[in-house]
Amino acid sequence: MRFSTRTRYGLRFLLRLAAQPPDSLLQLGQVAREENISSGYLEQIVRALKPLGILRAVRGSGGGYALAKSPAEITMEDVFLHLEGEISPVRCLSKGRRCQREKQCSTRSFWKELDSHIRGFLHTHTLQEIIEAEKRSASGGNYVEL
């Protein structure tokens, strides 16, 4: 199972926002240049994330974006659902879909269990956990919170 560049770039964007001091704003153009992402594509990502309520936008000169929620409150399940649209491993488990072979499908229980594991994993992981894991990795696994 592969996730789109939209999700990968979206996570990178959110991590950049999380790394900013709380009262500072990050401009999309700056992130686009530094992360080598098209500005237009980054704008699409921001539009997809807006309904989550995790972004704070300020327009005008000196404007930009910041996180509207703590990284500990942002689950990967929400982010992935908004950026991917659907995260089921097979189409027949997608919301609103119904398979004609549902009753006699010999693999349905397997796919449902895999779907449950994926969603459970994403639901229990937050942006904060990714930040902390990166800090541990950058320090050679010897990260100690002071």
C-alpha angles and dihedrals in degrees: 000000000000129000121216128256085249090068095041092049091043091057091048089051092050092048090052090052091048091053092058122095108264097255098042128097128219120214119224093227091057093050091045092054096043095044094039093237124140112256090227092052091048089052089054090051091051091050090052092050097046096083089059090067092226097117130075114201127196118191129209135033110351090013128135142125137302135169113274092197135043114267087240089063096051111090122201089228091064093045094048094046092051095045100038098032090216133026103186114128092225130035095235091067094052116118112274094014125117124191120220089217095049095117096047100032109127093198101043095097090051092051092046091052092048090048090051092051093049093049092044092051093049092044094054096046123080137191087253091060091054090051092050093046090052091050090051091048093048091051093049093257093301097105113150121184110228 
